[in-house]
């Protein structure tokens, strides 16, 4: 069954602990944390204190997505709060030392992923894909919640899966209308914000995504 990683950024941040508890009750597999610095992407979101608090009171494994301009200088600060059940994705576009970063994440026992923007070719992942635990394919332009899924992402995923035996996570605009197609292409993990936290019951929304993925 496909794994669901609800993006807490789309939830009620004044009650984030209860939001995470509801996600766990609904069968979520991770909690997705979008760390944005206002430089790599326009928005500014979570920093170290928030991640530290969520890690200390861990309810679900953390799925940390670094969207920062200076990955090489800050990733280890976030990595310090992650454990063996957690995962971290760093952007191909934001580091010139990707091999070193990925290897250091894995040395900590954390699952290491490389994220690519919509306009970035999967060809860029060769040969780094040989050492990553997963690829995070952005299906929206990073930096904002509640965006529409970019349709050519399906083609990128199919190409990625046909060329590299790697776990694929998809982030952006995922909902009950497209999750079945994503699952059919071999996607293992989906990030969902609006589809989980907007309208209805969080627990039921997660269940609907998992059921829709099975088709």
C-alpha positions in Angstrom: 0.0 0.0 0.0 1.2 3.5 -0.8 2.6 5.5 2.2 1.2 8.9 3.1 3.2 11.8 4.4 0.9 14.6 5.4 2.5 18.1 5.0 2.0 19.7 8.4 2.4 23.1 6.8 -1.2 22.8 5.5 -2.5 22.0 9.0 -3.4 24.1 12.0 0.0 25.2 13.2 -1.4 26.5 16.5 -2.4 22.9 17.3 0.3 21.0 15.4 0.7 18.3 18.1 -3.0 17.4 17.8 -2.8 17.5 14.0 0.1 15.0 14.1 -1.9 12.8 16.4 -4.9 12.8 14.1 -2.6 11.9 11.2 -1.2 8.9 13.1 -4.8 7.9 14.0 -5.7 8.0 10.3 -2.8 5.8 9.3 -0.2 8.3 8.1 3.3 6.9 7.7 5.3 10.1 8.2 4.9 13.8 8.9 6.3 15.9 6.2 8.2 19.1 7.2 8.9 21.7 4.6 11.8 23.8 5.8 11.9 27.0 3.7 14.4 29.8 4.0 12.9 32.6 2.0 15.9 32.4 -0.5 15.7 29.1 -2.3 12.0 29.5 -2.3 10.0 32.7 -1.5 8.3 31.5 1.6 9.8 31.2 5.2 8.5 28.3 7.3 10.0 26.0 9.9 13.4 26.3 11.5 15.5 24.3 13.9 13.4 25.0 17.1 10.3 23.7 15.5 12.0 20.6 14.1 13.7 20.0 17.5 10.3 20.2 19.3 8.7 17.8 16.9 11.6 15.4 17.1 11.6 15.5 20.9 7.9 14.7 21.1 8.0 12.3 18.1 4.6 10.8 17.2 5.4 9.8 13.7 8.6 9.4 11.8 9.8 12.7 10.3 10.0 13.3 6.6 12.2 16.4 6.4 12.3 18.4 3.1 15.1 21.0 3.1 14.2 23.8 0.7 17.1 26.1 1.5 19.8 27.9 -0.5 22.7 26.8 1.7 22.1 23.1 2.1 25.8 22.4 2.5 26.0 24.6 5.6 22.8 23.8 7.5 21.7 20.2 6.8 23.8 18.8 9.6 22.0 21.0 12.1 18.7 19.4 11.2 20.2 16.0 10.8 21.2 16.1 14.5 17.5 15.8 15.5 16.7 12.9 13.2 16.8 9.2 13.9 16.8 5.9 12.1 13.1 5.9 11.2 13.3 9.4 9.8 14.2 10.7 6.3 15.7 13.8 4.8 15.5 15.1 1.3 17.9 17.8 0.0 17.5 19.5 -3.4 19.8 18.7 -6.3 19.6 22.4 -7.2 20.8 23.7 -3.8 24.1 21.9 -3.2 27.4 21.5 -5.0 28.5 18.7 -2.7 25.5 16.4 -3.1 27.5 13.2 -2.8 29.0 14.2 0.5 25.7 15.4 1.9 23.9 12.2 0.9 26.6 10.0 2.4 26.7 11.9 5.6 22.9 11.6 6.0 23.1 7.9 5.5 26.0 7.6 7.9 23.7 9.0 10.6 21.3 6.1 9.8 18.7 8.5 8.3 17.1 7.7 5.0 18.7 10.1 2.4 16.8 11.5 -0.5 17.4 13.9 -3.4 14.7 16.3 -4.4 14.3 17.7 -7.9 12.2 20.6 -9.1 9.6 20.3 -11.9 11.9 21.7 -14.6 14.9 19.6 -13.5 15.6 16.5 -15.6 15.9 13.1 -14.0 19.1 12.7 -16.1 20.7 15.0 -13.5 20.3 12.2 -10.9 22.9 9.9 -12.6 25.0 8.7 -10.9 23.9 10.0 -7.5 20.8 7.8 -7.6 23.0 4.8 -6.9 23.5 5.9 -3.3 20.2 7.6 -2.4 17.4 5.9 -0.5 14.6 7.8 -2.4 14.0 10.5 -4.9 11.5 13.3 -4.1 9.9 14.4 -7.3 8.3 17.8 -7.0 5.0 17.9 -8.8 4.6 21.7 -8.1 7.1 24.5 -8.0 8.3 24.4 -4.4 7.5 27.2 -1.9 3.7 27.3 -1.6 0.9 25.1 -0.4 -2.3 24.3 -2.3 -0.9 24.3 -5.8 -2.2 22.2 -8.8 -0.4 19.1 -9.8 1.9 19.6 -12.9 0.8 16.9 -15.4 4.2 16.3 -17.0 5.3 14.9 -13.6 3.7 11.6 -14.7 6.1 11.4 -17.6 9.1 12.1 -15.3 8.0 9.5 -12.8 7.6 6.9 -15.6 11.1 7.7 -17.0 12.6 7.6 -13.5 11.1 4.3 -12.6 12.1 2.7 -16.0 15.7 3.8 -15.6 16.5 3.6 -11.9 15.4 1.0 -9.2 14.8 3.7 -6.6 11.9 4.6 -4.2 9.9 7.6 -5.4 8.2 10.1 -3.3 5.9 12.8 -4.9 5.2 16.2 -3.4 2.6 18.7 -4.6 -1.0 18.7 -5.6 -1.6 15.0 -4.8 -5.2 14.1 -4.2 -7.7 11.3 -4.6 -8.1 12.2 -8.2 -4.5 11.5 -9.2 -3.1 9.2 -6.5 -4.2 6.0 -8.3 -2.2 6.9 -11.4 0.8 7.7 -9.2 0.5 4.4 -7.5 0.2 2.6 -10.9 3.5 4.2 -11.9 5.2 2.7 -8.9 5.3 5.7 -6.5 5.8 4.5 -3.0 5.3 7.7 -0.9 3.0 10.7 -1.5 3.1 14.0 0.3 -0.4 15.5 0.8 -1.2 18.8 2.3 -4.6 20.2 1.2 -5.9 16.7 0.5 -5.4 15.8 4.1 -6.1 19.0 6.1 -8.6 20.9 4.0 -12.3 19.9 4.4 -13.6 16.9 6.2 -11.9 14.7 8.8 -8.1 14.4 8.7 -8.2 10.7 9.6 -10.8 10.0 6.9 -8.9 12.0 4.3 -5.8 9.9 4.8 -7.8 6.7 4.5 -9.5 8.0 1.3 -6.1 8.6 -0.2 -4.9 5.1 0.6 -8.1 3.5 -0.7 -8.0 5.6 -3.9 -4.3 4.6 -4.5 -5.4 0.9 -4.4 -8.1 1.7 -6.9 
